[in-house]
């Protein structure tokens, strides 16, 4: 993460002064301009860090700030990044849920049959086991599981009709 610091003339401001400037909502206010510059730089650093590490980085609120304006800008960047993350980060099915579903449907060697049922390669399913599966496959998984459960219930009814002694 690049070192981002407030311009010297803003470093002596108190947190109260910084928040008071925010309350004015005047885009001509130099304090607001500096906050926007800092927050944007923090946000861009965070997004760059996420790209480098191939996953969402740890919360960057642990970054060292030297003055109140930097601390407020960092809070603003965190809010912006949280909002962006909700919009852009693809929700995933955990590996555990995928594995349990696959095992329930197809037993020990479940990856290849699940891949065939979902019409994806078994390599894709193996990658999902590591990284999590896209949430968009949930309806298909539900349908496959419901179908197997219905067949299982029919088999159970037939088995229960057979005298055991």
ChimeraX attribute file (.defattr): number of C-alpha atoms within 10 A of each C-alpha:
attribute: neighborCount
match mode: 1-to-1
recipient: residues
	/A:1	12
	/A:2	10
	/A:3	10
	/A:4	15
	/A:5	16
	/A:6	18
	/A:7	11
	/A:8	7
	/A:9	8
	/A:10	18
	/A:11	14
	/A:12	11
	/A:13	13
	/A:14	13
	/A:15	15
	/A:16	11
	/A:17	14
	/A:18	20
	/A:19	15
	/A:20	12
	/A:21	17
	/A:22	16
	/A:23	10
	/A:24	10
	/A:25	10
	/A:26	12
	/A:27	12
	/A:28	8
	/A:29	12
	/A:30	12
	/A:31	21
	/A:32	21
	/A:33	13
	/A:34	17
	/A:35	24
	/A:36	16
	/A:37	15
	/A:38	24
	/A:39	25
	/A:40	17
	/A:41	19
	/A:42	28
	/A:43	22
	/A:44	16
	/A:45	18
	/A:46	22
	/A:47	18
	/A:48	14
	/A:49	18
	/A:50	14
	/A:51	12
	/A:52	11
	/A:53	9
	/A:54	9
	/A:55	11
	/A:56	14
	/A:57	14
	/A:58	10
	/A:59	11
	/A:60	17
	/A:61	13
	/A:62	8
	/A:63	13
	/A:64	12
	/A:65	17
	/A:66	11
	/A:67	16
	/A:68	20
	/A:69	29
	/A:70	26
	/A:71	20
	/A:72	19
	/A:73	25
	/A:74	25
	/A:75	16
	/A:76	19
	/A:77	25
	/A:78	19
	/A:79	14
	/A:80	14
	/A:81	18
	/A:82	13
	/A:83	11
	/A:84	13
	/A:85	13
	/A:86	10
	/A:87	10
	/A:88	9
	/A:89	10
	/A:90	12
	/A:91	13
	/A:92	15
	/A:93	18
	/A:94	16
	/A:95	17
	/A:96	12
	/A:97	13
	/A:98	20
	/A:99	18
	/A:100	12
	/A:101	18
	/A:102	22
	/A:103	15
	/A:104	14
	/A:105	19
	/A:106	14
	/A:107	12
	/A:108	10
	/A:109	10
	/A:110	18
	/A:111	22
	/A:112	18
	/A:113	17
	/A:114	22
	/A:115	17
	/A:116	12
	/A:117	12
	/A:118	15
	/A:119	9
	/A:120	12
	/A:121	14
	/A:122	17
	/A:123	12
	/A:124	13
	/A:125	24
	/A:126	16
	/A:127	12
	/A:128	18
	/A:129	18
	/A:130	11
	/A:131	13
	/A:132	19
	/A:133	22
	/A:134	13
	/A:135	12
	/A:136	12
	/A:137	12
	/A:138	14
	/A:139	10
	/A:140	12
	/A:141	18
	/A:142	12
	/A:143	11
	/A:144	17
	/A:145	16
	/A:146	13
	/A:147	13
	/A:148	15
	/A:149	14
	/A:150	12
	/A:151	12
	/A:152	12
	/A:153	12
	/A:154	12
	/A:155	12
	/A:156	11
	/A:157	11
	/A:158	10
	/A:159	11
	/A:160	10
	/A:161	9
	/A:162	8
	/A:163	6
	/A:164	6
	/A:165	3
